[in-house]
Amino acid sequence: MKLYSFPLSGHAHRARLFISLLGLPHEIVELDLKAGANKQPEYLALNPFGQVPLLDDDGTLIPDSNAILVYLAKKSGQSSWLPDDPQGAAAVQRWLSVAAGDLAFGPAAARLVTVFGAKFNPEEVIARAHVVLGRIEQHLTNREWLVGDHPTIADVAIYSYTSSAPEGNVDLSGYPAVNAFLRRIEALPGFVPFVKTAAGLNAVA
C-alpha cells in the first residue's frame, strides 16, 4: 500500500494519520509539489487531478483524502471508524463535508496565505475560520468526539487543518473544547503529528 503525500498538505496528513492509526503497513511516497512532481505525466496517469494524497492499494487507486478515509475504514473492517447504521453514517458524512467545505475555506485557506502565499483575503478567511471553529466548539461542548462516544473518521478529517490553524493567524486560545479534542486525537495510539511551520502565530510563538 502506497500513499502519495506532501508533508505540508493537511489533506495528505489526514490520510497519513488514519493509515497510521489503523496500523496498516504502508509506504509514504513524498512528492515535491514545488517542483511540479504532481503535474508530471506519470503521476497524472495515476491521478488526473494532480492532487495529493493518492492511495495505491495494490493497483486500486483512491484519490481524495476523505475518500481515502472511507476506503480504509471499510477495508479495515473496523466499523467503529465509520458506522454502519444510517444515522451514524450520515453524521460522519456531515463532518466530512465540513472538512471539505467550511474547514477548507476557513482555517485551511488562512494557512495557505501564510505558508504558500495564496492570494485570499486574510481577514475574510480568518473570519470564516472563527465561524466554523465556533460551531465545532459548540458541538464539542459536553462531548469528547464529533460522532458518538469514540473516534471516527469524522474526527480524523477535522484534525489536521484545525490543529494547524495558528499557522494561518487563527488563534485557537478561545476554544477550550476544540483544544481538548485536539489533545485527545494526539493521544491515540499510532498518532503521527502534522509538520509545523514557523508561519502566522507560530512565527512569534
QUIHUDA-V514686 format. One record per residue. N is the residue number from 0. PHI is phi in whole degrees, -180 to 180 (NA if undefined). D_CENTER is the distance of its C-alpha to the mean C-alpha in Angstrom with 2 decimals. Layout:
n=N phi=PHI d_center=D_CENTER
n=N phi=PHI d_center=D_CENTER
//
This chain:
n=0 phi=NA d_center=19.57
n=1 phi=-114 d_center=18.02
n=2 phi=-121 d_center=14.47
n=3 phi=-79 d_center=14.78
n=4 phi=-143 d_center=12.40
n=5 phi=-147 d_center=12.58
n=6 phi=-55 d_center=12.16
n=7 phi=-91 d_center=11.21
n=8 phi=-90 d_center=8.47
n=9 phi=-67 d_center=4.95
n=10 phi=-64 d_center=4.68
n=11 phi=-67 d_center=7.11
n=12 phi=-63 d_center=6.02
n=13 phi=-54 d_center=3.69
n=14 phi=-70 d_center=7.18
n=15 phi=-64 d_center=9.17
n=16 phi=-61 d_center=8.45
n=17 phi=-70 d_center=9.49
n=18 phi=-63 d_center=12.37
n=19 phi=-75 d_center=13.50
n=20 phi=-60 d_center=13.51
n=21 phi=-78 d_center=15.62
n=22 phi=72 d_center=17.82
n=23 phi=-84 d_center=18.20
n=24 phi=-61 d_center=20.14
n=25 phi=-159 d_center=18.37
n=26 phi=-119 d_center=18.84
n=27 phi=-93 d_center=16.38
n=28 phi=-109 d_center=17.76
n=29 phi=-81 d_center=16.80
n=30 phi=-102 d_center=17.64
n=31 phi=-87 d_center=19.28
n=32 phi=-66 d_center=17.89
n=33 phi=-64 d_center=20.34
n=34 phi=-89 d_center=23.11
n=35 phi=81 d_center=22.05
n=36 phi=-61 d_center=21.46
n=37 phi=-78 d_center=19.16
n=38 phi=-109 d_center=22.16
n=39 phi=-78 d_center=24.71
n=40 phi=-54 d_center=26.57
n=41 phi=-67 d_center=25.68
n=42 phi=-80 d_center=21.91
n=43 phi=-63 d_center=22.48
n=44 phi=-68 d_center=24.56
n=45 phi=-87 d_center=21.55
n=46 phi=-139 d_center=19.15
n=47 phi=-58 d_center=21.25
n=48 phi=-79 d_center=18.42
n=49 phi=65 d_center=18.01
n=50 phi=-116 d_center=14.24
n=51 phi=-118 d_center=11.83
n=52 phi=-86 d_center=10.60
n=53 phi=-141 d_center=13.66
n=54 phi=-101 d_center=14.83
n=55 phi=-115 d_center=18.59
n=56 phi=-101 d_center=19.97
n=57 phi=53 d_center=23.61
n=58 phi=98 d_center=23.88
n=59 phi=-85 d_center=21.64
n=60 phi=-99 d_center=19.13
n=61 phi=-124 d_center=15.82
n=62 phi=-86 d_center=13.94
n=63 phi=82 d_center=10.77
n=64 phi=-62 d_center=7.42
n=65 phi=-69 d_center=8.22
n=66 phi=-63 d_center=11.74
n=67 phi=-65 d_center=11.11
n=68 phi=-59 d_center=9.83
n=69 phi=-64 d_center=13.02
n=70 phi=-60 d_center=15.14
n=71 phi=-68 d_center=14.54
n=72 phi=-62 d_center=15.04
n=73 phi=-69 d_center=18.21
n=74 phi=-65 d_center=19.35
n=75 phi=-69 d_center=19.16
n=76 phi=75 d_center=21.44
n=77 phi=-97 d_center=19.88
n=78 phi=-66 d_center=19.98
n=79 phi=-63 d_center=18.70
n=80 phi=-78 d_center=15.06
n=81 phi=-144 d_center=15.97
n=82 phi=-57 d_center=19.27
n=83 phi=-85 d_center=22.17
n=84 phi=-74 d_center=23.90
n=85 phi=-56 d_center=23.57
n=86 phi=-67 d_center=22.73
n=87 phi=-65 d_center=20.00
n=88 phi=-63 d_center=18.44
n=89 phi=-66 d_center=18.72
n=90 phi=-64 d_center=17.18
n=91 phi=-65 d_center=13.99
n=92 phi=-60 d_center=14.08
n=93 phi=-57 d_center=14.57
n=94 phi=-76 d_center=11.26
n=95 phi=-64 d_center=9.52
n=96 phi=-68 d_center=11.76
n=97 phi=-62 d_center=10.89
n=98 phi=-62 d_center=7.21
n=99 phi=-82 d_center=9.02
n=100 phi=-112 d_center=11.86
n=101 phi=-57 d_center=12.50
n=102 phi=-69 d_center=9.24
n=103 phi=-67 d_center=9.32
n=104 phi=-91 d_center=13.03
n=105 phi=-113 d_center=13.07
n=106 phi=-57 d_center=11.16
n=107 phi=-66 d_center=9.42
n=108 phi=-66 d_center=12.94
n=109 phi=-62 d_center=14.70
n=110 phi=-69 d_center=13.05
n=111 phi=-61 d_center=14.06
n=112 phi=-66 d_center=17.54
n=113 phi=-82 d_center=18.02
n=114 phi=-88 d_center=16.30
n=115 phi=-119 d_center=17.22
n=116 phi=75 d_center=20.04
n=117 phi=-62 d_center=18.85
n=118 phi=-94 d_center=21.65
n=119 phi=-70 d_center=20.09
n=120 phi=-76 d_center=22.21
n=121 phi=-58 d_center=20.80
n=122 phi=-62 d_center=22.50
n=123 phi=-67 d_center=21.28
n=124 phi=-73 d_center=17.53
n=125 phi=-67 d_center=17.89
n=126 phi=-62 d_center=19.87
n=127 phi=-61 d_center=17.29
n=128 phi=-59 d_center=14.72
n=129 phi=-70 d_center=17.35
n=130 phi=-64 d_center=18.09
n=131 phi=-70 d_center=14.73
n=132 phi=-64 d_center=14.54
n=133 phi=-63 d_center=18.09
n=134 phi=-70 d_center=17.38
n=135 phi=-66 d_center=14.72
n=136 phi=-58 d_center=17.31
n=137 phi=-63 d_center=20.01
n=138 phi=-66 d_center=18.35
n=139 phi=-84 d_center=17.70
n=140 phi=-64 d_center=21.26
n=141 phi=71 d_center=23.27
n=142 phi=-147 d_center=20.50
n=143 phi=-94 d_center=18.18
n=144 phi=-127 d_center=15.49
n=145 phi=-68 d_center=14.28
n=146 phi=-132 d_center=16.33
n=147 phi=72 d_center=19.45
n=148 phi=-110 d_center=20.41
n=149 phi=-153 d_center=17.94
n=150 phi=-67 d_center=14.24
n=151 phi=-132 d_center=12.82
n=152 phi=-66 d_center=9.83
n=153 phi=-61 d_center=9.55
n=154 phi=-66 d_center=8.93
n=155 phi=-63 d_center=6.35
n=156 phi=-64 d_center=4.40
n=157 phi=-84 d_center=5.55
n=158 phi=-61 d_center=5.61
n=159 phi=-59 d_center=4.21
n=160 phi=-77 d_center=5.74
n=161 phi=-74 d_center=8.17
n=162 phi=-65 d_center=9.37
n=163 phi=-95 d_center=9.94
n=164 phi=-54 d_center=11.67
n=165 phi=-59 d_center=15.06
n=166 phi=-65 d_center=14.76
n=167 phi=-102 d_center=15.18
n=168 phi=65 d_center=18.12
n=169 phi=-105 d_center=16.50
n=170 phi=-79 d_center=18.33
n=171 phi=-94 d_center=16.79
n=172 phi=-64 d_center=20.24
n=173 phi=-90 d_center=21.27
n=174 phi=-126 d_center=18.66
n=175 phi=-62 d_center=19.94
n=176 phi=-68 d_center=18.33
n=177 phi=-65 d_center=14.82
n=178 phi=-64 d_center=15.73
n=179 phi=-65 d_center=17.24
n=180 phi=-62 d_center=14.20
n=181 phi=-61 d_center=12.16
n=182 phi=-65 d_center=15.24
n=183 phi=-66 d_center=15.38
n=184 phi=-60 d_center=12.04
n=185 phi=-67 d_center=13.35
n=186 phi=-90 d_center=16.60
n=187 phi=-71 d_center=15.60
n=188 phi=-60 d_center=17.49
n=189 phi=93 d_center=15.69
n=190 phi=-59 d_center=13.00
n=191 phi=-123 d_center=12.16
n=192 phi=-73 d_center=11.43
n=193 phi=-85 d_center=9.41
n=194 phi=-56 d_center=12.37
n=195 phi=-97 d_center=13.96
n=196 phi=-120 d_center=16.13
n=197 phi=-85 d_center=19.34
n=198 phi=-127 d_center=18.50
n=199 phi=59 d_center=18.99
n=200 phi=-66 d_center=19.87
n=201 phi=-66 d_center=19.13
n=202 phi=-71 d_center=22.04
n=203 phi=-117 d_center=24.46
n=204 phi=-74 d_center=23.07
//
